[in-house]
């Protein structure tokens, strides 16, 4: 069936109108984007097939980024334009179709646009890898991502993917790994406090035993300068016991107690808030992803229905069949719009999750830095108290050392002889 002349004229006018509009837009926008233009890589997939094979080259530069990723707003505009023109029969037809005088309507309706849209519906949501409903770039394709905080090993750069649970088949979210780190840090802090408590008990027991030993009557009858040194030595044990008792008290108040009270029960509640917030965003993301999958399937079904009706038209041409095809086209277009809307909502939700992940992971990173610095500060206080204890112990030993240096065996002998002598007259020989 040959097309009326009016239809052909209308088709040609519409083609050149769109072509002129495209030239104008491309000249304006390409001038603005000149500094961003790079060499365009080969891109595969239904979306890119449409852009590369049915649009002028300068339009392609407008709607695809240098990395081969569609610019969303411009891409949606051109896709909507192409879809409307395709389904109206004015555009995107193969060259041979325009030059075939006996081209049937069924032939025009069965042009590659249907298969292209089918490819679009099946490939668009899955053009990039999906891991637990999160979209990631293809490995080795596109520019290498730059770290948000280079050379800092920041949490916000290394916990985006989920981690396989070594004990099962389930996966652990990267954010969950960060939360486990916080809980582990809290546990380590608690165990350090327990260690200091055991150290305090040892000090207290040591002080008690020193004090008890200082009261021992052993060698209490030692006399002279040596006896004085011995008495001072026993007294120094009592003084040393006091030093260790004070050391244990300071360990409790200045080390153990701060470790126990740092980030109390409210800390776990705060972590749960973080956990629930990010988990809710992941649930929303999963819901959006399910919506994309549902819309993709709906579009595929609509396209399949359109192809079936198109094939039926080849068998029998009737007004009813043409009306069915028009309805199928409208439904297919609506399904495509729904798919784009679902993808847009998914991307918005993923962007929100991304922003919250960066913000929250940075907060957790700061919490970890604060924890380490806090523990460092109080462990240094432990070493300071330990040095002070050594100094006090040294001061208790110094009097003993001084008296030991003054021990004089001759003087001790003199004192003992004076107190215990029995007589100075020595025996003489017996006379006959």
C-alpha positions in Angstrom: 0.0 0.0 0.0 1.6 3.3 -1.1 1.5 6.2 1.3 -0.4 9.3 0.3 1.7 12.2 -0.8 0.4 14.3 2.2 1.7 11.7 4.6 5.1 11.6 2.9 5.4 15.4 2.9 4.3 15.5 6.5 7.0 12.9 7.4 9.7 14.8 5.5 8.8 18.1 7.1 8.8 16.6 10.6 12.1 15.0 10.0 13.8 18.2 8.9 12.1 20.2 11.7 13.6 17.8 14.3 16.9 17.9 12.4 17.1 21.7 12.5 16.1 21.8 16.2 18.8 19.3 16.9 21.4 21.3 15.1 20.5 24.4 17.0 20.5 22.7 20.4 23.7 20.9 19.7 25.5 24.0 18.7 24.4 25.8 21.9 25.0 23.0 24.3 28.2 21.7 22.8 29.7 25.2 23.1 29.0 25.1 26.8 30.3 21.6 27.2 33.3 22.0 25.0 35.8 21.6 27.8 34.2 18.3 28.9 34.2 16.6 25.5 36.5 13.6 25.1 36.9 10.7 22.7 33.7 8.7 22.8 34.1 5.0 23.5 32.1 2.2 21.9 29.0 1.7 23.9 26.7 -1.3 23.9 23.1 -1.7 25.0 19.6 -0.8 23.8 19.7 2.8 25.0 23.0 3.5 23.3 21.9 1.7 20.2 19.1 4.1 19.7 21.3 7.2 20.3 24.2 6.0 18.1 22.2 4.6 15.2 19.2 6.8 14.9 20.3 10.3 16.1 22.7 12.7 14.4 26.3 12.4 15.8 26.1 15.8 17.5 23.0 14.7 19.4 25.0 11.8 20.8 27.5 14.2 22.3 24.7 16.0 24.1 23.0 13.0 25.7 25.9 10.8 26.7 28.7 11.7 29.0 32.4 11.1 28.1 32.3 8.0 30.2 29.5 6.4 28.1 26.8 7.1 30.7 23.6 8.9 29.6 23.1 12.4 31.0 19.8 11.7 32.7 17.8 14.9 32.0 18.9 15.3 28.4 18.7 11.6 27.8 15.1 11.4 29.1 14.2 14.4 26.8 15.6 12.8 23.7 14.3 9.3 24.6 10.8 10.8 25.0 11.1 12.7 21.7 12.4 9.6 19.9 9.6 7.4 21.4 6.9 9.8 20.4 8.2 10.2 16.9 8.7 6.5 16.5 5.3 5.5 17.7 3.8 8.2 15.5 5.6 6.7 12.4 7.4 10.0 11.5 11.0 9.1 12.5 13.5 6.4 13.1 12.6 4.3 10.1 15.3 2.5 8.1 16.4 4.3 4.9 14.9 1.6 2.6 11.5 2.1 4.2 11.3 5.7 2.9 12.1 4.5 -0.7 9.8 1.5 -0.9 6.6 2.5 -2.8 4.8 -0.8 -1.9 5.7 -0.8 1.8 2.8 -2.1 3.8 1.6 -0.6 7.0 2.5 -3.9 8.8 6.0 -3.6 7.4 6.4 -0.2 8.8 5.0 -1.3 12.2 7.4 -4.1 12.4 10.5 -1.9 12.0 13.4 -2.4 14.4 12.1 0.1 16.9 10.1 -2.6 18.7 13.1 -4.8 19.1 15.2 -1.8 20.1 12.7 -0.9 22.8 12.6 -4.5 24.0 16.4 -4.3 24.3 16.0 -1.0 26.1 13.4 -2.4 28.5 15.6 -5.4 29.4 19.0 -3.7 29.5 18.4 -0.2 31.0 17.9 -1.1 34.6 20.7 -3.7 34.4 23.2 -1.8 32.3 25.5 -1.7 35.4 26.1 -4.5 38.0 23.6 -4.7 40.9 24.8 -6.1 44.2 22.1 -6.4 46.8 20.1 -3.7 45.0 23.0 -1.3 44.9 24.4 -0.2 41.4 28.1 -0.3 40.8 30.2 0.6 37.8 31.5 -2.0 35.4 35.0 -3.1 36.3 37.6 -1.7 34.0 35.2 0.6 32.2 35.0 4.3 32.4 37.3 6.6 34.4 38.8 5.3 37.7 36.9 6.6 40.7 38.9 8.9 42.9 38.8 8.4 46.7 36.8 10.9 48.6 39.6 11.3 51.1 42.9 10.2 49.4 45.7 8.8 51.5 43.7 8.8 54.7 42.2 5.3 54.6 38.9 6.9 55.5 35.8 4.8 56.4 33.9 6.7 53.7 36.0 5.1 50.9 36.2 1.4 51.7 32.9 0.1 52.9 30.4 0.4 50.0 30.0 -3.3 49.1 28.6 -6.0 51.2 30.9 -8.5 52.8 30.4 -12.3 52.7 29.7 -13.8 56.1 32.5 -16.5 56.6 30.1 -18.5 58.8 27.2 -18.6 56.3 25.8 -17.6 53.0 24.4 -14.3 54.2 26.2 -11.1 53.5 27.1 -8.3 55.9 26.6 -4.7 54.8 29.7 -2.5 54.8 28.0 -0.2 57.3 27.4 -3.1 59.5 31.1 -3.8 59.5 31.7 -0.3 60.8 29.1 -0.7 63.5 30.8 -4.0 64.6 34.1 -2.1 64.8 32.4 0.4 67.2 31.0 -2.4 69.4 34.3 -4.2 69.4 36.0 -1.0 70.5 33.5 -0.7 73.3 34.3 -4.3 74.3 38.0 -3.7 74.2 37.6 -0.6 76.4 35.6 -2.6 78.9 38.3 -5.4 79.0 41.0 -2.8 79.5 39.1 -1.5 82.5 38.9 -5.0 83.8 42.6 -5.4 83.4 43.3 -2.2 85.3 40.9 -3.5 88.0 42.9 -6.6 88.4 46.1 -4.5 88.6 44.4 -2.5 91.4 43.6 -5.7 93.3 47.2 -6.8 93.1 48.3 -3.4 94.3 45.9 -3.5 97.2 46.9 -7.0 98.2 50.6 -6.0 97.9 50.1 -3.0 100.1 48.2 -5.1 102.7 51.0 -7.7 102.8 53.7 -5.0 103.0 51.9 -3.3 105.9 51.5 -6.6 107.7 55.2 -7.6 107.1 56.3 -4.2 108.5 54.9 -5.2 111.9 56.8 -8.5 112.0 58.8 -9.0 115.3 61.5 -10.8 113.4 65.0 -9.5 114.2 63.5 -6.9 116.5 66.3 -7.4 119.0 69.0 -6.3 116.6 71.1 -3.5 118.3 73.4 -0.7 117.4 73.6 1.1 114.1 72.6 -2.1 112.3 69.6 -2.3 114.5 68.6 1.2 113.6 68.9 0.4 109.9 66.9 -2.7 110.3 64.1 -0.8 112.1 64.1 1.8 109.3 63.9 -1.0 106.7 60.8 -2.4 108.3 59.3 1.0 108.6 60.0 1.6 104.9 57.7 -1.3 104.1 54.9 0.4 105.9 55.6 3.6 103.9 55.8 1.6 100.7 52.5 0.0 101.5 51.0 3.5 101.8 52.5 4.4 98.4 51.0 1.4 96.7 47.7 1.9 98.3 47.6 5.5 97.0 48.6 4.2 93.6 45.7 1.7 93.6 43.3 4.4 94.6 44.5 6.7 91.8 44.4 3.9 89.3 40.7 3.4 90.2 39.8 7.1 90.0 42.0 8.2 87.1 42.2 5.2 84.8 39.7 2.4 85.6 36.6 4.6 86.2 37.1 6.8 83.1 37.5 3.7 81.0 34.2 2.2 82.4 32.2 5.4 82.1 33.4 6.5 78.7 30.4 6.2 76.4 27.9 4.5 78.6 24.7 2.8 77.7 23.6 5.7 75.5 26.4 4.9 73.1 24.8 1.6 72.0 21.5 3.4 71.6 23.1 5.9 69.3 24.6 3.1 67.3 21.2 1.5 66.9 19.9 4.8 65.6 22.6 4.9 63.0 21.9 1.2 62.2 18.2 1.7 61.8 18.6 4.9 59.7 20.9 3.3 57.2 19.0 0.0 57.2 15.8 1.9 56.4 17.5 3.6 53.5 18.7 0.2 52.2 15.1 -1.1 52.5 13.8 1.8 50.5 16.5 1.2 48.0 15.5 -2.5 47.7 11.9 -1.4 47.3 12.8 1.1 44.5 14.9 -1.6 42.8 11.9 -4.0 43.0 9.8 -1.3 41.4 12.4 -0.9 38.6 12.3 -4.7 38.0 8.5 -4.7 38.0 8.4 -1.7 35.5 11.0 -3.4 33.3 9.0 -6.6 33.2 5.8 -4.6 32.5 7.5 -2.8 29.6 8.8 -6.1 28.2 5.2 -7.5 28.3 3.8 -4.4 26.6 6.4 -4.6 23.9 5.7 -8.3 23.4 2.0 -7.5 23.2 2.7 -4.8 20.6 4.8 -7.2 18.5 2.0 -9.8 18.6 -0.6 -7.3 17.5 1.8 -6.1 14.7 2.2 -9.7 13.5 -1.6 -10.1 13.5 -1.9 -7.0 11.3 0.2 -8.7 8.7 -2.4 -11.4 8.5 -5.4 -9.2 8.4 -5.7 -5.5 8.1 -8.7 -4.0 9.8 -9.6 -0.8 11.7 -10.0 -2.9 14.9 -6.5 -4.2 14.6 -5.1 -0.8 14.0 -7.0 0.5 17.1 -5.5 -2.3 19.1 -2.1 -1.4 17.9 -2.6 2.2 18.8 -3.7 1.2 22.3 -0.7 -1.2 22.6 1.6 1.7 21.6 0.1 4.0 24.2 0.5 1.3 26.9 4.0 0.6 25.8 4.9 4.3 25.9 3.3 4.6 29.3 5.2 1.5 30.5 8.4 3.1 29.2 7.6 6.3 31.1 6.9 4.3 34.3 10.2 2.6 33.9 12.1 5.9 33.6 10.2 7.2 36.6 11.1 4.1 38.6 14.7 4.4 37.6 14.7 8.1 38.6 13.2 7.3 42.0 15.8 4.5 42.5 18.6 6.8 41.6 17.3 9.5 44.0 17.0 6.9 46.8 20.5 5.6 46.1 21.9 9.1 46.1 20.3 9.7 49.5 21.7 6.5 50.8 25.1 7.4 49.4 25.0 10.8 51.2 24.0 9.3 54.5 26.6 6.6 54.2 29.3 9.2 53.7 28.1 11.4 56.6 27.5 8.6 59.0 30.7 6.7 58.2 32.6 9.9 58.9 30.8 10.3 62.2 31.8 6.7 63.1 35.3 7.4 62.1 35.5 10.4 64.4 34.0 8.3 67.2 36.8 5.8 66.7 39.5 8.5 66.7 38.0 9.9 69.9 38.0 6.5 71.6 41.6 5.8 70.7 42.8 9.2 71.9 40.8 8.8 75.1 42.3 5.5 75.9 45.7 6.7 75.0 45.3 9.6 77.4 44.4 7.5 80.3 46.9 4.8 79.6 49.5 7.5 79.7 48.1 8.5 83.0 48.7 5.0 84.2 52.4 5.3 83.2 52.6 8.7 84.9 51.2 7.2 88.2 53.6 4.3 87.8 56.6 6.6 87.6 55.3 8.6 90.6 55.0 5.3 92.6 58.6 4.4 91.7 59.7 7.8 92.9 57.8 7.5 96.2 59.2 4.0 96.7 62.6 5.4 96.1 62.0 8.0 98.7 61.1 5.3 101.3 64.3 3.4 100.5 66.6 6.4 100.8 66.5 6.7 104.6 67.3 2.9 104.8 70.1 3.3 102.4 71.5 6.2 104.4 71.4 4.3 107.7 73.0 1.3 106.1 75.9 3.5 105.0 76.3 4.6 108.6 76.5 1.1 110.0 79.8 0.9 112.0 80.7 -2.5 113.4 83.2 -0.9 115.8 80.6 1.5 117.2 78.1 -1.3 117.5 80.7 -3.4 119.3 81.4 -0.4 121.7 77.8 0.1 122.5 77.2 -3.6 123.0 80.2 -4.0 125.2 79.3 -1.0 127.3 75.8 -2.4 127.9 76.8 -6.0 128.4 80.4 -6.0 129.8 81.0 -8.2 132.8 84.3 -6.7 133.9 87.5 -5.1 132.7 89.9 -7.0 135.0 91.7 -9.7 133.1 92.8 -12.9 134.7 96.5 -13.3 135.8 98.8 -16.2 136.4 98.5 -18.1 139.6 101.4 -17.7 142.1 102.7 -20.6 144.4 
